[in-house]
Amino acid sequence: MDIYEIIRKRRSIRRFKQEKIPLEILEKFIDAARLAPSGGNVQPWEFIIVNDEELLDKVFETLSWAAYIAPYGTPPEGKRPTAYIVVLQNKKTSPLTPAHDIAAAIENILLCATKEGIGSCWIASIKREKLSQILGIPPDYHIDSVVALGYPDEISVIEEFKGSVKYWKDENGVMHVPKRNLKDIIHYNKF
């Protein structure tokens, strides 16, 4: 699968098989993340892999899922992620472009996960103080995002944009995600 195919295949997944992801694969995702571009090469990121059975439920309780289709977007018991990567910004660094740097690192995680056949969901709606307590995160780190991971147990497809960006599930449980049309966002030489 080439990189363009991986990008087209990547979708947010919110239903997971309860199969463990090997630690070496999770570490591979972090390795890909650390290689992302960073303004001034500051690399303001650090990561926590969470795959311990007891912690998975605790982390899950700090996350909000798929607001457009709530409560159906929240993974039910038996379909929840089998691992998380908590993405931190080290506040002791002075990054030039922290949001850009961290977003690039996360996208590398998402694309590697897709290549490995692992579903992912990038989550920014987090009870950060509670998650910091659960994971013992020092105050000089900011929780940027959480990437939920697991082998997919649902299908998500791209839909043609027809006036709304709101995603939905059909009667078969397939997630439909509208994407703006290329012709509507591309300009040549001038606006």
N, C-alpha and C positions, 0 to 999 in steps of 0.2 A: 504494500500500500504506500503510495507516494504521499508527500506532505500535504498536497492539495486535497487528496482523498481523505486524509485524516482530519483535516480542518472541516471538510463538508460533513463528515460522519459524527464529529463531536457534538453532542447535545447534553443538556443537563438531565441527569437521571436521578429519580427520587424513589425508586423501588429497587431493592438489591437482593440477590440470592445470598444466603447465609453461609457463604464459602469464604474462608480466610484468604487474604492476600498475602503471599510470601513476603517476609520482611525485606529480602533483597530487592524485590520489585519496588516497595515503598521507598527504600533508600535510593534506588535508581531515579525515582521521581524527584527527590531532593537534589540529587546530583545534577539533573537537568535544570532544576530551578536555579541553582547557584551559578550556572553558566549563562544566565540571562544578562542582557545589557543593563548597565547601571550608570546613571549620570555621574561623571567624575570617578567611575569605578568604585564608588563608596560601598556598594553591596550592603544595604541597611537591613537585610533580612536574616531571620533565623527561623527554624521550623521545629515543631514538635509532632512526632508521629504518635498517634494514639491508636492502639490496637488491642489493648488490655480489655478483657470482657467486662470487668467491673467499671472501668472508666467510660466505655462506649455509651452506656445509658445516661451517665451523668453529663457527658458532652452533648448528647442528643437533646437533653432538656434545656440547654442554653441556646438552642438554635430555632429560628423561625423559617418556615418553608413555604414557597410558592404562593404568595399572597393572592394572585389572580384567581386561584382555584381552591382557596382555603375552604374547608379543612382537608379536601381530597389530595392536596399536594404534599401533606405531611405523611412520611412513610409510616405505615402501621407496624405494630409489633410483628416480628418475623420477616420484615422487609426493609429493616433499617440498615444503615451503613455498617460495614465490618471494619472500617478504619477511617481515621480523619488525619489530615495534616493541618495543624494550626499554624498560620503564617503570622510571624511577629515582625514588628519593626523595632530595631534596637534604637532607643531614643538617645543613646550616648553618641551615636554617629551624627554627622551633619550632612545628610543626603541633599543633593541638589534637586532631585526629582523623585521623592520617596514613593508617591502614588504610582508613577510610571514604572519605576524599578520593580516594585512589588507586583504590579499587574503583569509585567513581562515574565517574572518568575512563576507566577501562578499559571499563566497561559502555557508555559513549558510543562508544568505538571499535568494540566488538562490534556494536552496533546499526547504526552507520553502515556497517560492512562488510556486514552482512546486506542493508541497503537497496541497496547497490551491487552485490549479487550475488557478493560475495566471502566465502569461508569463513574462519572464524577458530577458533583454539584458544588459550585463556588458560592459560598454563603457569606454575606456581610451583615445580616441581621442577627446579631449575637448579644446575649447578656454578658457583656465583656467582664464586668466585675466578678460575677459568679464564676465564669470560666477561668479567670485568673486565679481565684481561690482554689478551685478544683485541681488545677494543674500546677499550682505553686509558682506562677509566673511573677518575677520580680517587678516592682513598680517602674523600672526604667525600660520596660518593654511594653509596646502597644500591640494589642491583638488587632491585626488588620482584617483577616478573613479566616474562614475555615473551609477546607475542601473536604467534602464528604466523598467517600470512595467505597466501591464494592462492585462485584460482578453484576451487570444489569439484569433486572427482572421486569423490565418494561420497555416499550418501544416509544421513541420520540422522533418525529419527522418534521422537516421544514415545510412550511406552507407559504404560498404566495401571499404577500401583504395586500390586504383589501381594506385599508383604512383604519385598522386597529392592530396594535402590537400585542394585545392580550392573547396569551396562549390558553389552550383548553384541552380537555380530555374528551374523547368521543365515547360512545356506548361500549366499545371494546377495550377501553382503558388506554388507548394510544394517545400520547401527548402530541398536540399540533402546535408548532411554534412559527408564527408569521415572521418573515424576514423581509425587510424593505427591498424593493426591486433594484437591481444594479443600475438600470437606466434612470432611476429617480435620485440616485446619490452621486453619480459620476458627472464630472464636468471636464471639459477639454480646454486646456490653455488659459481660459478665463472663466469666471463664474458666469 
